[in-house]
Amino acid sequence: MSDPATLSRDARIAARLNRRYAAERRFKALGFVAVLFSALVLAFLLVTMTANALGGFQRAELRFPIDFASGAMTVDPAQLEGANAMQVLEGAGLKDVVAFAASQSLGDAGAAELPDGAWREVGEALIDDPSRLGGTFQAALPASDDLAAALRKDGQPQLRGLADQLAAQGKLVTAFDWGFLSRGDATGPQDVGIWGALKGSMLTMLVTLLLAFPIGVLAAVYLEEYAPKNRWTDIIEVSINNLAAVPSIIFGLLGLAVFLAIFPNYRSAPLIGGMTLALMTMPVIVISGRNAIKAVPPSIRDAALAVGASRVQTVFHHVLPLALPGILTGTIIGMARALGETAPLLMIGMRAFVASPPDGFTSPATVLPVQIFLWSDEIDRGFVERTSAAIIVLLLFLLVMNGLAIYLRNRFEKRW
Amino acid sequence: MNTLHTLDSIDPKITARNVSVYYGEKRAIDDVSIDISPKYVTAFIGPSGCGKSTFLRTLNRMNDTIAGARVEGDIALDGVDIYKSGMDVVQLRARVGMVFQKPNPFPKSIFENIAYGPRIHGLAASKTELEEIVERSLKRAGLWDEVKDRLTDSGTALSGGQQQRLCIARAIAVEPEVILMDEPCSALDPIATARIEELIDELRGNYAIVIVTHSMQQAARVSQRTAFFHLGKMVEYGKTSDIFTNPREERTKDYITGRYG
């Protein structure tokens, strides 16, 4: 009927078309599987982390009433106004009152599991509200690490009976530990808090941002808009690219050798940590900044120059505002990397045990990832959950930081 | 040939003498001399790559921004050499404005687009004065009626022809003496083009206007003086009517009649 040559040509085209569609479907499926895989990994990580961390945000508490009205302790509420209120309470024998109330309610074995410094939490509650001195105060104090372990069916076997007994009476409970968010590091998992490391991270990141962002942006502007294209700028460009690829521990050594040699008294300080991390972050900002500046259409520069704007006006009125979203993206990446960095900070002493949250940029501090590293190294099982909780805090900090940067980026984003 | 460059009895606005422009080793403009009249629209025509845009950009030193570009010869604005050392390029560009091939409004509001130039040059003493400048410039560019109710809208939201008129208004706002136009209609449709050409005709007399164009019809319509460039040289310069009806040079005639280009 029809020409065999034409038929075979049509058949060839049809077969080829089918192969093309099949290839397209395969590629789409592969891409989908890849996305699915990464989503599952992320979900697994978040779910296990969160499940562990739920325990990390809690602690075992001993609950018992303290009767202040019986007159075991006489303190004038007016004396609790001053700075030395805690000394006043200590002088009045608060420690003994707490210990007595504990042994009354929990028995001697239970009272022995109340840590030495626990009475201070009662003291703080009294200073907050001196009227509590006139009645019965329901104390909720941290149990000892051993008792907390026994409550988890862990640690010393002889304590488990006691733990079960107290728990059955409702005197030993697991409760949300708000103090975790306000305390510093400690030796036992019952007493640790994340605030010290969180504040250290915040201060360090602030120093990093304040140094790396202006220096990085100015370097990018100079290299893109002003520098002549010659051998020297080529060398600088290659050096900056290499700097971005240097392993972070090398920057730590540099911080140790240079910054700590100049400021030997600021070991472990957020100032030095921030300066070290700024060295690491700056090249990332320079590279992304240059790309963002390069992406601004030359016609905008022409337009500004043609109405008589100077080079500086052109850059600051037109080029930088348009490049800012791109620069901020690079800054997010660089800062996120700096926030998660541990190795360089170990070199400059930020792995030291620091019990009190840092007062400022020059007081000893640690940061979140180093704190996680330190806690993960602890023997006490109670630290496992605390470590997960610290990781969640780190991730939330990262989320807030990135959220802020993305918000800023979207605000500055303009179309042309 | 030099005598031919002066066509008019009045003093020229811009005088160029023996101008050569190099990009690195390559010579893009070869020994061009021309007088630009303050009263007329001068058109530069010629095939692509003949150097007409390059020459235009030497007139307000926009070539300074191109790495490796070098200018030889003398270019004077009102008799003052614009390439002499100590010449303030910013002031020069305020006096010699420019409109580009592709409309390039700033990604800011229509008001800000116009106000930017007066503001950086300190032309307005108060906010009301600035608003007057914006209104006057937009009126002169024939855009006021279309945008007066949406001055805060982005300049990039306008149509292509409106954007180009916005760019002309932006150039006018700093009160230049010369306006350079580099193929201002090549990205526009015929109706928008006609609108720009009308505008150029209205602006003539207030400003010296130099326009580079690919379209010979456009040159014939809007200009009174035409210079024909070919391979980096200025082949012929004269009254537009003479160039199009009675060219002296064979090459001009070939180009005009569509033999090449």
Interface residues (C-beta under 8 A of the other chain):
Chain A: P228 K229 P297 S299 I300 R301 D302 A303 A304 L305 A306 V307 G308 A309 S310 Q313 H317 H318 L322 K414 R415 W416
Chain B: N60 M62 T65 A67 V90 Q91 R93 A94 G97 M98 V99 F100 K102 N104 P105 F106 P107 Y116 G117 I120 H121 S154 T156 C167 R170 A171 A173 V174
